[in-house]
Amino acid sequence: MAINIYATAPPLPLRVETLPPPRVGYVWVPGDWRWSHHRYVWHRGYWMRERGGYQYSPSRWDRDGERWRYCHGRWDR
């Protein structure tokens, strides 16, 4: 179960990351902004082992009233 993380300020624009060469059996998880100690902190992208029969949906920020809710990346069928 994912823990909801809320931010009071809108998320910052994503940074441009140079995508490394593809790796067989892995998917690229793009970098994103996370909310920590009342500010955004950048987390670089990384390779994650793929899961057969699933597609990776990256993390995102959704507006929730006056706040922003962080939705963790997940594997969907």
PDB file as gemmi writes it, atoms N, CA and C in Angstrom:
CRYST1    1.000    1.000    1.000  90.00  90.00  90.00 P 1                      
ATOM      1  N   MET A   1       0.839  -1.177   0.000  1.00  0.00           N  
ATOM      2  CA  MET A   1       0.000   0.000   0.000  1.00  0.00           C  
ATOM      3  C   MET A   1       0.885   1.241   0.000  1.00  0.00           C  
ATOM      4  N   ALA A   2       0.620   2.157  -0.899  1.00  0.00           N  
ATOM      5  CA  ALA A   2       1.416   3.383  -1.002  1.00  0.00           C  
ATOM      6  C   ALA A   2       0.944   4.404   0.021  1.00  0.00           C  
ATOM      7  N   ILE A   3       1.876   5.145   0.564  1.00  0.00           N  
ATOM      8  CA  ILE A   3       1.566   6.222   1.494  1.00  0.00           C  
ATOM      9  C   ILE A   3       1.325   7.486   0.686  1.00  0.00           C  
ATOM     10  N   ASN A   4       0.248   8.207   0.998  1.00  0.00           N  
ATOM     11  CA  ASN A   4      -0.017   9.461   0.308  1.00  0.00           C  
ATOM     12  C   ASN A   4       0.943  10.528   0.802  1.00  0.00           C  
ATOM     13  N   ILE A   5       1.529  11.238  -0.122  1.00  0.00           N  
ATOM     14  CA  ILE A   5       2.411  12.348   0.190  1.00  0.00           C  
ATOM     15  C   ILE A   5       1.761  13.596  -0.393  1.00  0.00           C  
ATOM     16  N   TYR A   6       1.580  14.613   0.431  1.00  0.00           N  
ATOM     17  CA  TYR A   6       0.945  15.841  -0.014  1.00  0.00           C  
ATOM     18  C   TYR A   6       1.932  16.993   0.022  1.00  0.00           C  
ATOM     19  N   ALA A   7       1.829  17.866  -0.964  1.00  0.00           N  
ATOM     20  CA  ALA A   7       2.650  19.077  -1.026  1.00  0.00           C  
ATOM     21  C   ALA A   7       1.703  20.266  -1.050  1.00  0.00           C  
ATOM     22  N   THR A   8       2.167  21.386  -0.522  1.00  0.00           N  
ATOM     23  CA  THR A   8       1.338  22.584  -0.499  1.00  0.00           C  
ATOM     24  C   THR A   8       1.616  23.498  -1.687  1.00  0.00           C  
ATOM     25  N   ALA A   9       2.728  23.278  -2.369  1.00  0.00           N  
ATOM     26  CA  ALA A   9       3.093  24.087  -3.538  1.00  0.00           C  
ATOM     27  C   ALA A   9       2.989  23.231  -4.788  1.00  0.00           C  
ATOM     28  N   PRO A  10       2.667  23.833  -5.949  1.00  0.00           N  
ATOM     29  CA  PRO A  10       2.591  23.037  -7.178  1.00  0.00           C  
ATOM     30  C   PRO A  10       3.953  22.441  -7.519  1.00  0.00           C  
ATOM     31  N   PRO A  11       3.960  21.258  -8.146  1.00  0.00           N  
ATOM     32  CA  PRO A  11       5.236  20.634  -8.499  1.00  0.00           C  
ATOM     33  C   PRO A  11       6.024  21.471  -9.501  1.00  0.00           C  
ATOM     34  N   LEU A  12       7.323  21.327  -9.433  1.00  0.00           N  
ATOM     35  CA  LEU A  12       8.222  22.033 -10.343  1.00  0.00           C  
ATOM     36  C   LEU A  12       8.250  21.316 -11.689  1.00  0.00           C  
ATOM     37  N   PRO A  13       8.658  22.003 -12.770  1.00  0.00           N  
ATOM     38  CA  PRO A  13       8.790  21.317 -14.065  1.00  0.00           C  
ATOM     39  C   PRO A  13       9.847  20.214 -13.963  1.00  0.00           C  
ATOM     40  N   LEU A  14       9.610  19.126 -14.695  1.00  0.00           N  
ATOM     41  CA  LEU A  14      10.579  18.031 -14.689  1.00  0.00           C  
ATOM     42  C   LEU A  14      11.899  18.489 -15.279  1.00  0.00           C  
ATOM     43  N   ARG A  15      12.981  17.943 -14.775  1.00  0.00           N  
ATOM     44  CA  ARG A  15      14.300  18.223 -15.339  1.00  0.00           C  
ATOM     45  C   ARG A  15      14.485  17.373 -16.590  1.00  0.00           C  
ATOM     46  N   VAL A  16      15.296  17.857 -17.497  1.00  0.00           N  
ATOM     47  CA  VAL A  16      15.621  17.082 -18.688  1.00  0.00           C  
ATOM     48  C   VAL A  16      16.759  16.131 -18.316  1.00  0.00           C  
ATOM     49  N   GLU A  17      16.513  14.853 -18.484  1.00  0.00           N  
ATOM     50  CA  GLU A  17      17.533  13.845 -18.196  1.00  0.00           C  
ATOM     51  C   GLU A  17      17.980  13.212 -19.506  1.00  0.00           C  
ATOM     52  N   THR A  18      19.255  12.970 -19.625  1.00  0.00           N  
ATOM     53  CA  THR A  18      19.774  12.251 -20.784  1.00  0.00           C  
ATOM     54  C   THR A  18      19.488  10.774 -20.552  1.00  0.00           C  
ATOM     55  N   LEU A  19      18.688  10.210 -21.445  1.00  0.00           N  
ATOM     56  CA  LEU A  19      18.308   8.807 -21.302  1.00  0.00           C  
ATOM     57  C   LEU A  19      19.483   7.918 -21.664  1.00  0.00           C  
ATOM     58  N   PRO A  20      19.891   7.030 -20.758  1.00  0.00           N  
ATOM     59  CA  PRO A  20      20.984   6.126 -21.077  1.00  0.00           C  
ATOM     60  C   PRO A  20      20.557   5.096 -22.125  1.00  0.00           C  
ATOM     61  N   PRO A  21      21.518   4.381 -22.715  1.00  0.00           N  
ATOM     62  CA  PRO A  21      21.168   3.361 -23.706  1.00  0.00           C  
ATOM     63  C   PRO A  21      20.234   2.305 -23.108  1.00  0.00           C  
ATOM     64  N   PRO A  22      19.341   1.738 -23.930  1.00  0.00           N  
ATOM     65  CA  PRO A  22      18.404   0.722 -23.432  1.00  0.00           C  
ATOM     66  C   PRO A  22      19.132  -0.476 -22.824  1.00  0.00           C  
ATOM     67  N   ARG A  23      18.480  -1.112 -21.857  1.00  0.00           N  
ATOM     68  CA  ARG A  23      18.986  -2.332 -21.228  1.00  0.00           C  
ATOM     69  C   ARG A  23      17.935  -3.413 -21.393  1.00  0.00           C  
ATOM     70  N   VAL A  24      18.331  -4.541 -21.926  1.00  0.00           N  
ATOM     71  CA  VAL A  24      17.403  -5.652 -22.124  1.00  0.00           C  
ATOM     72  C   VAL A  24      16.905  -6.134 -20.764  1.00  0.00           C  
ATOM     73  N   GLY A  25      15.583  -6.272 -20.644  1.00  0.00           N  
ATOM     74  CA  GLY A  25      14.981  -6.772 -19.417  1.00  0.00           C  
ATOM     75  C   GLY A  25      14.724  -5.693 -18.369  1.00  0.00           C  
ATOM     76  N   TYR A  26      14.918  -4.412 -18.739  1.00  0.00           N  
ATOM     77  CA  TYR A  26      14.718  -3.314 -17.799  1.00  0.00           C  
ATOM     78  C   TYR A  26      13.873  -2.216 -18.441  1.00  0.00           C  
ATOM     79  N   VAL A  27      13.209  -1.426 -17.604  1.00  0.00           N  
ATOM     80  CA  VAL A  27      12.488  -0.243 -18.069  1.00  0.00           C  
ATOM     81  C   VAL A  27      13.085   0.972 -17.372  1.00  0.00           C  
ATOM     82  N   TRP A  28      13.060   2.108 -18.056  1.00  0.00           N  
ATOM     83  CA  TRP A  28      13.577   3.348 -17.491  1.00  0.00           C  
ATOM     84  C   TRP A  28      12.474   4.009 -16.656  1.00  0.00           C  
ATOM     85  N   VAL A  29      12.787   4.290 -15.401  1.00  0.00           N  
ATOM     86  CA  VAL A  29      11.883   5.023 -14.512  1.00  0.00           C  
ATOM     87  C   VAL A  29      12.381   6.467 -14.503  1.00  0.00           C  
ATOM     88  N   PRO A  30      11.618   7.399 -15.078  1.00  0.00           N  
ATOM     89  CA  PRO A  30      12.106   8.779 -15.174  1.00  0.00           C  
ATOM     90  C   PRO A  30      12.221   9.445 -13.805  1.00  0.00           C  
ATOM     91  N   GLY A  31      13.133  10.411 -13.717  1.00  0.00           N  
ATOM     92  CA  GLY A  31      13.299  11.172 -12.488  1.00  0.00           C  
ATOM     93  C   GLY A  31      12.054  11.990 -12.185  1.00  0.00           C  
ATOM     94  N   ASP A  32      11.901  12.365 -10.925  1.00  0.00           N  
ATOM     95  CA  ASP A  32      10.748  13.164 -10.527  1.00  0.00           C  
ATOM     96  C   ASP A  32      11.053  13.978  -9.275  1.00  0.00           C  
ATOM     97  N   TRP A  33      10.164  14.914  -9.010  1.00  0.00           N  
ATOM     98  CA  TRP A  33      10.266  15.733  -7.805  1.00  0.00           C  
ATOM     99  C   TRP A  33       9.482  15.056  -6.695  1.00  0.00           C  
ATOM    100  N   ARG A  34      10.097  14.969  -5.503  1.00  0.00           N  
ATOM    101  CA  ARG A  34       9.431  14.439  -4.317  1.00  0.00           C  
ATOM    102  C   ARG A  34       9.363  15.545  -3.270  1.00  0.00           C  
ATOM    103  N   TRP A  35       8.367  15.499  -2.423  1.00  0.00           N  
ATOM    104  CA  TRP A  35       8.181  16.503  -1.378  1.00  0.00           C  
ATOM    105  C   TRP A  35       8.847  16.003  -0.108  1.00  0.00           C  
ATOM    106  N   SER A  36       9.770  16.772   0.434  1.00  0.00           N  
ATOM    107  CA  SER A  36      10.493  16.367   1.637  1.00  0.00           C  
ATOM    108  C   SER A  36      10.844  17.594   2.467  1.00  0.00           C  
ATOM    109  N   HIS A  37      10.423  17.602   3.708  1.00  0.00           N  
ATOM    110  CA  HIS A  37      10.734  18.702   4.629  1.00  0.00           C  
ATOM    111  C   HIS A  37      10.308  20.058   4.057  1.00  0.00           C  
ATOM    112  N   HIS A  38       9.093  20.123   3.540  1.00  0.00           N  
ATOM    113  CA  HIS A  38       8.476  21.356   3.047  1.00  0.00           C  
ATOM    114  C   HIS A  38       9.133  21.929   1.799  1.00  0.00           C  
ATOM    115  N   ARG A  39       9.743  21.066   0.994  1.00  0.00           N  
ATOM    116  CA  ARG A  39      10.327  21.520  -0.266  1.00  0.00           C  
ATOM    117  C   ARG A  39      10.428  20.336  -1.223  1.00  0.00           C  
ATOM    118  N   TYR A  40      10.574  20.641  -2.505  1.00  0.00           N  
ATOM    119  CA  TYR A  40      10.754  19.590  -3.505  1.00  0.00           C  
ATOM    120  C   TYR A  40      12.218  19.198  -3.593  1.00  0.00           C  
ATOM    121  N   VAL A  41      12.454  17.888  -3.755  1.00  0.00           N  
ATOM    122  CA  VAL A  41      13.801  17.345  -3.907  1.00  0.00           C  
ATOM    123  C   VAL A  41      13.781  16.459  -5.150  1.00  0.00           C  
ATOM    124  N   TRP A  42      14.759  16.635  -6.037  1.00  0.00           N  
ATOM    125  CA  TRP A  42      14.820  15.861  -7.278  1.00  0.00           C  
ATOM    126  C   TRP A  42      15.394  14.473  -7.011  1.00  0.00           C  
ATOM    127  N   HIS A  43      14.732  13.448  -7.584  1.00  0.00           N  
ATOM    128  CA  HIS A  43      15.226  12.068  -7.556  1.00  0.00           C  
ATOM    129  C   HIS A  43      15.498  11.663  -8.998  1.00  0.00           C  
ATOM    130  N   ARG A  44      16.743  11.305  -9.260  1.00  0.00           N  
ATOM    131  CA  ARG A  44      17.151  10.946 -10.631  1.00  0.00           C  
ATOM    132  C   ARG A  44      16.453   9.680 -11.111  1.00  0.00           C  
ATOM    133  N   GLY A  45      16.348   9.565 -12.435  1.00  0.00           N  
ATOM    134  CA  GLY A  45      15.781   8.363 -13.030  1.00  0.00           C  
ATOM    135  C   GLY A  45      16.706   7.173 -12.843  1.00  0.00           C  
ATOM    136  N   TYR A  46      16.166   5.973 -13.046  1.00  0.00           N  
ATOM    137  CA  TYR A  46      16.957   4.753 -12.849  1.00  0.00           C  
ATOM    138  C   TYR A  46      16.320   3.598 -13.632  1.00  0.00           C  
ATOM    139  N   TRP A  47      17.080   2.546 -13.809  1.00  0.00           N  
ATOM    140  CA  TRP A  47      16.590   1.348 -14.467  1.00  0.00           C  
ATOM    141  C   TRP A  47      15.945   0.434 -13.435  1.00  0.00           C  
ATOM    142  N   MET A  48      14.798  -0.186 -13.810  1.00  0.00           N  
ATOM    143  CA  MET A  48      14.119  -1.148 -12.957  1.00  0.00           C  
ATOM    144  C   MET A  48      13.863  -2.401 -13.779  1.00  0.00           C  
ATOM    145  N   ARG A  49      14.054  -3.546 -13.155  1.00  0.00           N  
ATOM    146  CA  ARG A  49      13.815  -4.811 -13.864  1.00  0.00           C  
ATOM    147  C   ARG A  49      12.341  -4.876 -14.278  1.00  0.00           C  
ATOM    148  N   GLU A  50      12.103  -5.230 -15.550  1.00  0.00           N  
ATOM    149  CA  GLU A  50      10.723  -5.283 -16.031  1.00  0.00           C  
ATOM    150  C   GLU A  50       9.999  -6.501 -15.480  1.00  0.00           C  
ATOM    151  N   ARG A  51       8.670  -6.409 -15.491  1.00  0.00           N  
ATOM    152  CA  ARG A  51       7.822  -7.501 -15.028  1.00  0.00           C  
ATOM    153  C   ARG A  51       6.999  -7.980 -16.222  1.00  0.00           C  
ATOM    154  N   GLY A  52       7.140  -9.246 -16.559  1.00  0.00           N  
ATOM    155  CA  GLY A  52       6.425  -9.810 -17.694  1.00  0.00           C  
ATOM    156  C   GLY A  52       4.922  -9.629 -17.573  1.00  0.00           C  
ATOM    157  N   GLY A  53       4.274  -9.156 -18.642  1.00  0.00           N  
ATOM    158  CA  GLY A  53       2.836  -8.976 -18.664  1.00  0.00           C  
ATOM    159  C   GLY A  53       2.364  -7.671 -18.034  1.00  0.00           C  
ATOM    160  N   TYR A  54       3.288  -6.826 -17.600  1.00  0.00           N  
ATOM    161  CA  TYR A  54       2.945  -5.549 -16.972  1.00  0.00           C  
ATOM    162  C   TYR A  54       3.572  -4.389 -17.734  1.00  0.00           C  
ATOM    163  N   GLN A  55       2.971  -3.211 -17.552  1.00  0.00           N  
ATOM    164  CA  GLN A  55       3.520  -1.980 -18.126  1.00  0.00           C  
ATOM    165  C   GLN A  55       3.701  -1.000 -16.982  1.00  0.00           C  
ATOM    166  N   TYR A  56       4.845  -0.317 -16.966  1.00  0.00           N  
ATOM    167  CA  TYR A  56       5.135   0.616 -15.885  1.00  0.00           C  
ATOM    168  C   TYR A  56       4.476   1.970 -16.140  1.00  0.00           C  
ATOM    169  N   SER A  57       3.761   2.492 -15.155  1.00  0.00           N  
ATOM    170  CA  SER A  57       3.180   3.842 -15.191  1.00  0.00           C  
ATOM    171  C   SER A  57       3.997   4.704 -14.234  1.00  0.00           C  
ATOM    172  N   PRO A  58       4.659   5.759 -14.734  1.00  0.00           N  
ATOM    173  CA  PRO A  58       5.533   6.561 -13.871  1.00  0.00           C  
ATOM    174  C   PRO A  58       4.763   7.371 -12.820  1.00  0.00           C  
ATOM    175  N   SER A  59       5.488   7.844 -11.831  1.00  0.00           N  
ATOM    176  CA  SER A  59       4.932   8.692 -10.772  1.00  0.00           C  
ATOM    177  C   SER A  59       4.361   9.971 -11.368  1.00  0.00           C  
ATOM    178  N   ARG A  60       3.435  10.591 -10.623  1.00  0.00           N  
ATOM    179  CA  ARG A  60       2.853  11.853 -11.081  1.00  0.00           C  
ATOM    180  C   ARG A  60       2.305  12.605  -9.874  1.00  0.00           C  
ATOM    181  N   TRP A  61       2.058  13.885 -10.073  1.00  0.00           N  
ATOM    182  CA  TRP A  61       1.421  14.734  -9.062  1.00  0.00           C  
ATOM    183  C   TRP A  61       0.016  15.064  -9.528  1.00  0.00           C  
ATOM    184  N   ASP A  62      -0.978  14.863  -8.669  1.00  0.00           N  
ATOM    185  CA  ASP A  62      -2.371  15.213  -8.974  1.00  0.00           C  
ATOM    186  C   ASP A  62      -2.831  16.298  -8.013  1.00  0.00           C  
ATOM    187  N   ARG A  63      -3.575  17.247  -8.525  1.00  0.00           N  
ATOM    188  CA  ARG A  63      -4.127  18.304  -7.674  1.00  0.00           C  
ATOM    189  C   ARG A  63      -5.243  17.705  -6.820  1.00  0.00           C  
ATOM    190  N   ASP A  64      -5.259  18.033  -5.550  1.00  0.00           N  
ATOM    191  CA  ASP A  64      -6.263  17.538  -4.611  1.00  0.00           C  
ATOM    192  C   ASP A  64      -6.715  18.726  -3.767  1.00  0.00           C  
ATOM    193  N   GLY A  65      -7.681  19.488  -4.293  1.00  0.00           N  
ATOM    194  CA  GLY A  65      -8.118  20.711  -3.620  1.00  0.00           C  
ATOM    195  C   GLY A  65      -7.024  21.759  -3.690  1.00  0.00           C  
ATOM    196  N   GLU A  66      -6.589  22.241  -2.538  1.00  0.00           N  
ATOM    197  CA  GLU A  66      -5.527  23.249  -2.469  1.00  0.00           C  
ATOM    198  C   GLU A  66      -4.136  22.624  -2.374  1.00  0.00           C  
ATOM    199  N   ARG A  67      -4.071  21.304  -2.333  1.00  0.00           N  
ATOM    200  CA  ARG A  67      -2.787  20.613  -2.189  1.00  0.00           C  
ATOM    201  C   ARG A  67      -2.500  19.781  -3.430  1.00  0.00           C  
ATOM    202  N   TRP A  68      -1.307  19.188  -3.455  1.00  0.00           N  
ATOM    203  CA  TRP A  68      -0.892  18.289  -4.524  1.00  0.00           C  
ATOM    204  C   TRP A  68      -0.577  16.937  -3.914  1.00  0.00           C  
ATOM    205  N   ARG A  69      -1.085  15.862  -4.537  1.00  0.00           N  
ATOM    206  CA  ARG A  69      -0.888  14.507  -4.032  1.00  0.00           C  
ATOM    207  C   ARG A  69       0.063  13.761  -4.968  1.00  0.00           C  
ATOM    208  N   TYR A  70       1.088  13.147  -4.381  1.00  0.00           N  
ATOM    209  CA  TYR A  70       2.064  12.378  -5.144  1.00  0.00           C  
ATOM    210  C   TYR A  70       1.537  10.958  -5.315  1.00  0.00           C  
ATOM    211  N   CYS A  71       1.487  10.489  -6.560  1.00  0.00           N  
ATOM    212  CA  CYS A  71       1.068   9.120  -6.862  1.00  0.00           C  
ATOM    213  C   CYS A  71       2.301   8.345  -7.312  1.00  0.00           C  
ATOM    214  N   HIS A  72       2.669   7.367  -6.543  1.00  0.00           N  
ATOM    215  CA  HIS A  72       3.862   6.575  -6.844  1.00  0.00           C  
ATOM    216  C   HIS A  72       3.713   5.829  -8.171  1.00  0.00           C  
ATOM    217  N   GLY A  73       4.831   5.606  -8.838  1.00  0.00           N  
ATOM    218  CA  GLY A  73       4.822   4.794 -10.054  1.00  0.00           C  
ATOM    219  C   GLY A  73       4.358   3.382  -9.714  1.00  0.00           C  
ATOM    220  N   ARG A  74       3.792   2.712 -10.695  1.00  0.00           N  
ATOM    221  CA  ARG A  74       3.263   1.371 -10.425  1.00  0.00           C  
ATOM    222  C   ARG A  74       3.269   0.529 -11.703  1.00  0.00           C  
ATOM    223  N   TRP A  75       3.095  -0.760 -11.499  1.00  0.00           N  
ATOM    224  CA  TRP A  75       2.988  -1.703 -12.610  1.00  0.00           C  
ATOM    225  C   TRP A  75       1.521  -1.998 -12.858  1.00  0.00           C  
ATOM    226  N   ASP A  76       1.076  -1.826 -14.115  1.00  0.00           N  
ATOM    227  CA  ASP A  76      -0.307  -2.112 -14.502  1.00  0.00           C  
ATOM    228  C   ASP A  76      -0.332  -3.273 -15.480  1.00  0.00           C  
ATOM    229  N   ARG A  77      -1.394  -4.062 -15.419  1.00  0.00           N  
ATOM    230  CA  ARG A  77      -1.575  -5.152 -16.387  1.00  0.00           C  
ATOM    231  C   ARG A  77      -2.224  -4.628 -17.638  1.00  0.00           C  
TER     232      ARG A  77                                                      
END                                                                             
